[in-house]
Amino acid sequence: MSERPESEPGAPAEQAPARAGRDMEERLPPSLWIRLLIYVVVGHLLAGFIYLRFEVGSKAQ
């Protein structure tokens, strides 16, 4: 028999806390998601405004 008891029922339970900690580190906090959403929306509005200014300016000539 092997010296490493990998097939015991308790083996996956030992890995569960490490996995839960890793998942918590990989998740972004909700406040960061909100700030990211605001930056994306404001960035698109600013880009649209600049594009609109170029379109209106090119028609004026």
C-alpha positions as CSV (number, residue, x, y, z in Angstrom):
1,M,0.0,0.0,0.0
2,S,1.0,3.6,-0.5
3,E,2.3,5.8,2.3
4,R,0.3,8.7,1.1
5,P,-3.4,8.4,2.0
6,E,-4.8,10.3,-1.0
7,S,-8.0,8.2,-1.3
8,E,-9.2,8.8,2.2
9,P,-12.6,10.5,2.5
10,G,-11.0,13.3,4.7
11,A,-8.6,14.4,2.0
12,P,-10.9,16.8,0.0
13,A,-12.1,18.4,3.3
14,E,-8.5,19.5,4.0
15,Q,-8.3,21.2,0.7
16,A,-11.6,23.1,1.0
17,P,-10.4,25.9,3.3
18,A,-7.4,26.6,1.0
19,R,-9.7,26.7,-2.0
20,A,-12.2,29.0,-0.2
21,G,-9.5,31.4,0.7
22,R,-8.2,31.5,-2.9
23,D,-11.7,32.1,-4.2
24,M,-12.1,35.0,-1.8
25,E,-8.8,36.6,-3.0
26,E,-9.8,36.3,-6.7
27,R,-13.2,38.0,-6.2
28,L,-13.4,41.7,-6.6
29,P,-15.3,43.7,-3.9
30,P,-18.7,45.1,-4.9
31,S,-17.5,48.7,-4.5
32,L,-14.8,48.0,-7.1
33,W,-17.4,46.7,-9.6
34,I,-19.5,49.8,-9.1
35,R,-16.5,52.1,-9.7
36,L,-15.5,50.1,-12.8
37,L,-19.0,50.4,-14.2
38,I,-19.1,54.1,-13.6
39,Y,-15.7,54.5,-15.3
40,V,-16.8,52.5,-18.3
41,V,-20.1,54.5,-18.6
42,V,-18.4,57.9,-18.2
43,G,-15.6,56.9,-20.5
44,H,-18.1,55.9,-23.3
45,L,-20.1,59.1,-22.8
46,L,-16.9,61.2,-23.0
47,A,-15.8,59.3,-26.2
48,G,-19.2,59.8,-27.7
49,F,-19.2,63.5,-26.9
50,I,-15.8,63.9,-28.5
51,Y,-16.9,61.9,-31.6
52,L,-20.0,64.1,-31.9
53,R,-17.9,67.3,-31.8
54,F,-15.7,66.0,-34.6
55,E,-18.8,65.0,-36.7
56,V,-20.5,68.4,-36.1
57,G,-17.2,70.2,-36.8
58,S,-16.6,68.4,-40.1
59,K,-20.1,69.4,-41.3
60,A,-19.5,73.0,-40.5
61,Q,-16.7,73.4,-43.1
